[in-house]
Amino acid sequence: MQRWGSMPDGAARLERAFRDAGRPLFIPYVMGGYPDVPTSLRYARALAQHADVIELGVPFSDPLADGPTIQAAGQRALDAGTTPQDVLDMANTIRAGPPVVVMTYLNVVLAHGARVFLERAAAAGVAGVVIPDLPVDESDEVLGHADRAGVALVPFAAPTSSDERLEAIGRRARGFVYCVAVTGVTGGEISVDAVLTDYLSRARARIDAPLAVGFGVRTARDAAEVGRLAGGVIIGGQLVRLIDTAESVEAAEAALGSFGGEVRAALGG
């Protein structure tokens, strides 16, 4: 397994966030450019007041891991002209706050060239990159570029991951492992049951890096229940729903701030 002493800089920053908090981390997801870049930056800043790590999404035309709520947000961001560089610029703007992780898809990375994209991410202060459609056993080249750039390549794990695959994820893990709580796409509803408990127990036995759980976490109560099993809780779709139902940008900012505070308190912050 990867040892923390050899972590690239971004992974070391993420490791410190998990180690120093003394409780599960709150990791909100913000779709970059939704509904436009300046407004999404306001939303990221509202959440950063309560977040331990911020995840910024790069809008993509074929987001295989995203459910309808985040897909719609991503399409609106694309329609507004949002580019991957816009999201990196957002990361650069908020880099003085919690560590920033960017979620994107492999085609976006390859379109720029993996080395170039990861170097640009590092220059923007990005601590980690999540690429959900990059299989762990095909990740060596991108991982090498990420390590050299000092950006953590955060791998995905799923309830269907075999013990052998979890071991492979553990060997390549940087920063933390994004553990998908439900099979399928974002936007479902999480069940903190024996299946999730067993899956995370198997992952913990084979992975040294912290585990952060996402997909289907909707409430502060959900977050608290998941936090008893994992080192971090990722919430995305519910934040988009709060934005969608707000009457104004100011109301959305207030709703995000209030919700973020509730989640942080539920996690012991």
Secondary structure, DSSP 8 states (H G I E B T S, - for coil): ---GGG--HHHHHHHHHHHHHSS-EEEEEEETTSS-HHHHHHHHHHHHTT-SSEEEE---SS-TT--HHHHHHHHHHHHTT--HHHHHHHHHHTTTSS-EEEE--HHHHHHH-HHHHHHHHHHTT--EEE-TTS-GGG-HHHHHHHHHHT-EEE-EE-TT--HHHHHHHHHH--S-EEEESSSS-TTS----SHHHHHHHHHHHHH--S-EEEESS--SHHHHHHHHTTSSEEEE-HHHHHHHHH-SSHHHHHHHHHHHHHHHHHHTT-
